[in-house]
Amino acid sequence: MSAAAARDARIFCVANQKGGVGKTTTTVNLAAGLAQVGRRVLVVDLDPQGNATMGSGIDKRTLDLSVYDVLLGNCTLAEARQPSPKGGYDVLGANRELAGAEVELVDLERRERRLKEALAAVADGYDFVLIDCPPSLSLLTLNGLCAAHGVIVPMQCEYFALEGLSDLVNTIRQVHANLNPELQIIGLLRVMYDPRVTLQQQVSEQLKSHFGDKVFNTVIPRNVRLAEAPSYGQPGVVFDPAAKGAQAFIEFAREMVARLGRPAGVAAPA
């Protein structure tokens, strides 16, 4: 492997303290999109609901090892990860066991840095690591934020989304100041967007005027095929590549690579 290829992965949390904004949909479809443009990707599911695990085609009920075991030091990340059958990326899966990790982590040393230390052992094998965070600000989310270089914020263009965004920005500032000086907002992704709704157009313009180039150019439209895909255990990008939502996520993957990624060729495994 060349020196360039051996560079560590860019690690991003997909986070928003408001629920139901499409964090998991964004995580798995961006991962699949990045894989399709030739990048090596790891998805870390930090939500005890395990939706990113199931949406990647992995049955959370049959996991022998999960992110829970990695956080508690029962195994390495390399032992617990597995490939998404159709997504083209690797997954560190989660299930309901992870809910118990909140309590068990409290008494452990470096409790907010357990994921960061686990990722360090495999980071040179990936170009991107995407961490799907739960909606609450918990010790699990804190592990994600401490491990990440930046945060991707999926959000709907609605009034209450703006209120939730201010809370998230404050959280990121606190983590940046006290725990992870590398952490920053990478960008805001407008999801479930319907240009026919005047309010959504207005909120979209507010975001662009306030956050400038922190707002990604790509907009993910409201799309039923993206919503259907998880029930088939596939990212929407794979389930129906021709759908508008899938095409938008491929475009978003290209935008991510252009902004933050590596030149083509570096991504290929040795």
C-alpha positions in Angstrom: 0.0 0.0 0.0 1.3 3.4 -0.9 1.9 6.2 1.7 -1.1 8.1 0.2 -3.4 5.1 0.5 -2.3 4.4 4.0 -3.7 7.7 5.3 -6.4 7.3 7.9 -10.1 7.4 7.1 -12.1 10.6 7.3 -14.6 9.9 10.1 -18.0 11.6 10.2 -20.9 11.4 12.5 -24.3 11.7 10.9 -26.2 13.4 13.7 -29.2 15.5 14.6 -30.8 15.7 18.1 -34.2 15.8 16.4 -35.6 12.4 15.6 -37.1 11.3 12.3 -35.0 13.5 10.1 -33.4 10.8 8.0 -30.1 10.1 9.8 -30.1 6.4 9.1 -31.3 6.8 5.5 -28.5 9.3 5.0 -25.9 7.1 6.5 -26.6 3.9 4.6 -27.2 5.6 1.2 -24.2 7.9 1.5 -22.1 4.8 2.3 -23.5 2.9 -0.7 -23.0 6.0 -2.9 -19.4 6.4 -1.8 -18.8 2.7 -2.4 -20.2 3.0 -5.9 -17.7 5.9 -6.7 -14.8 3.6 -5.5 -14.3 4.5 -1.9 -13.8 2.0 1.0 -16.4 2.7 3.6 -17.3 1.5 7.2 -20.6 2.2 8.7 -20.8 2.2 12.6 -24.3 1.8 13.9 -24.4 3.6 17.3 -28.2 3.4 17.7 -29.6 0.5 19.8 -32.5 0.3 17.4 -30.1 -1.1 14.9 -31.8 0.4 11.9 -28.6 1.1 9.9 -27.6 -2.5 10.5 -30.9 -3.9 9.2 -31.0 -1.3 6.4 -27.6 -2.6 5.3 -29.0 -6.2 5.0 -27.6 -7.5 8.3 -30.0 -9.2 10.8 -29.4 -7.5 14.1 -31.0 -10.4 15.9 -28.3 -12.8 14.8 -25.2 -10.7 15.5 -22.5 -12.7 17.3 -20.4 -9.5 18.0 -21.6 -5.9 17.8 -20.5 -2.4 18.5 -21.6 -3.2 22.1 -18.8 -5.7 22.4 -16.3 -3.3 20.8 -17.1 -0.5 23.2 -16.8 -2.7 26.3 -13.5 -4.2 25.0 -14.8 -7.7 24.5 -13.5 -7.9 21.0 -11.8 -5.8 18.3 -13.6 -3.8 15.7 -12.0 -6.0 13.0 -13.5 -9.1 14.7 -17.0 -7.5 14.9 -17.4 -5.9 11.5 -19.0 -7.6 8.5 -19.8 -6.7 4.9 -23.1 -5.4 3.8 -24.4 -8.1 1.4 -25.4 -5.6 -1.3 -24.2 -2.2 -0.1 -20.5 -2.6 -1.0 -19.3 -1.4 2.5 -18.5 -2.8 5.9 -20.8 -2.5 8.9 -20.2 -2.5 12.7 -23.7 -3.5 13.7 -25.8 -2.7 16.7 -28.8 -4.3 18.5 -30.8 -3.8 21.7 -27.7 -4.9 23.8 -26.3 -1.5 23.0 -28.9 0.2 25.3 -27.1 -1.4 28.2 -23.8 0.0 27.2 -24.9 3.4 28.5 -24.8 2.1 32.1 -21.8 -0.1 31.7 -19.6 2.5 30.1 -20.0 5.0 33.0 -17.5 3.2 35.2 -14.9 2.5 32.5 -11.7 4.6 31.9 -11.8 6.9 28.9 -15.5 6.1 28.5 -16.1 8.8 25.9 -13.1 7.7 23.7 -13.7 3.9 23.5 -14.9 4.1 19.9 -12.1 6.4 18.8 -9.5 4.0 20.1 -11.3 1.0 18.4 -11.4 2.8 15.1 -7.7 3.7 15.2 -6.8 0.1 14.6 -8.7 -0.1 11.3 -8.7 3.5 10.1 -6.0 2.9 7.5 -8.3 0.4 5.8 -11.0 2.8 4.9 -11.5 6.2 3.1 -14.6 7.1 5.0 -16.2 6.0 8.3 -19.8 7.0 8.8 -21.2 6.9 12.3 -25.0 6.7 12.6 -25.8 8.4 16.0 -28.9 8.1 18.1 -31.1 11.3 18.4 -30.4 11.9 22.0 -27.2 13.4 23.4 -26.0 10.2 25.2 -22.7 8.6 26.0 -23.1 6.7 22.8 -23.4 9.9 20.8 -20.5 11.4 22.7 -18.4 8.4 21.7 -19.3 9.2 18.1 -18.5 12.9 18.4 -15.2 12.2 20.1 -14.1 9.8 17.3 -15.1 12.0 14.4 -13.4 14.7 12.4 -16.7 16.3 11.6 -20.5 16.1 11.6 -22.9 15.8 8.7 -26.3 17.1 9.7 -29.3 15.9 7.7 -32.3 18.1 8.3 -35.8 18.8 6.9 -36.5 22.3 5.8 -39.1 23.0 8.5 -39.4 25.5 11.3 -38.8 23.2 14.2 -35.7 21.8 12.5 -34.1 25.2 12.9 -34.6 25.1 16.6 -33.1 21.6 16.9 -30.1 22.7 14.8 -29.2 25.4 17.3 -29.1 22.8 20.1 -26.8 20.6 18.0 -24.5 23.4 17.1 -24.1 24.2 20.8 -23.3 20.6 21.6 -20.7 20.4 18.8 -19.1 23.6 20.2 -18.9 22.1 23.7 -17.4 18.8 22.5 -14.9 20.8 20.3 -13.9 22.9 23.3 -13.6 20.1 25.9 -13.0 16.8 24.2 -12.3 16.8 20.5 -10.6 20.0 19.0 -10.9 18.4 15.5 -14.7 18.3 15.5 -16.5 20.7 13.2 -19.7 20.8 11.2 -18.9 19.5 7.7 -22.2 20.4 6.2 -26.0 20.5 6.4 -27.8 18.2 4.1 -31.4 19.1 3.1 -33.5 15.9 3.1 -37.1 14.9 2.4 -37.3 18.2 0.4 -40.4 19.1 -1.6 -39.8 22.3 -3.6 -43.6 22.8 -4.0 -43.9 23.7 -0.3 -43.3 27.4 0.2 -42.1 27.0 3.8 -39.5 24.5 2.8 -38.2 26.9 0.1 -38.0 29.7 2.7 -36.2 27.6 5.3 -33.8 26.3 2.7 -32.9 29.9 1.8 -32.5 30.8 5.5 -30.1 27.9 5.9 -28.0 29.1 2.9 -27.9 32.7 4.0 -26.9 31.8 7.5 -24.5 28.9 7.0 -23.2 29.7 3.5 -21.0 26.9 2.0 -21.7 24.7 5.0 -25.0 23.8 3.2 -24.3 21.0 0.7 -25.4 21.8 -2.8 -27.1 18.4 -3.2 -30.7 18.3 -2.0 -32.4 14.9 -1.3 -36.0 14.9 -2.5 -38.8 13.2 -0.6 -38.9 9.8 -2.3 -41.0 6.7 -1.6 -38.4 4.3 -2.9 -35.9 5.4 -0.3 -38.5 4.7 2.3 -39.3 1.3 1.0 -35.7 0.1 0.6 -34.9 -0.8 4.3 -37.7 -3.3 4.4 -35.7 -5.2 1.7 -32.5 -4.9 3.6 -30.9 -2.7 1.0 -29.8 1.0 0.7 -32.1 2.9 -1.6 -29.1 3.5 -3.9 -28.9 -0.3 -4.5 -32.6 -1.1 -4.3 -33.7 1.3 -7.1 -30.7 3.1 -8.6 -33.0 4.9 -11.1 -35.1 6.6 -8.4 -34.7 10.3 -7.8 -33.7 9.8 -4.2 -31.0 7.2 -5.2 -29.6 9.5 -7.9 -29.5 12.4 -5.4 -27.4 10.3 -2.9 -25.0 9.3 -5.6 -24.6 13.0 -6.4 -24.1 13.7 -2.7 -21.4 11.0 -2.5 -19.6 12.8 -5.4 -19.9 16.1 -3.7 -18.5 14.6 -0.5 -15.5 13.2 -2.4 -15.0 16.6 -4.1 -15.1 18.5 -0.8 -13.3 16.1 1.5 -12.3 12.9 -0.2 -9.3 11.6 -1.9 -8.3 11.4 -5.5 -9.5 8.4 -7.4 -7.1 5.5 -7.2 -6.2 6.2 -3.5 -9.4 4.5 -2.5 -8.6 1.1 -4.0 -7.5 -1.5 -1.5 -3.9 -2.8 -1.8 
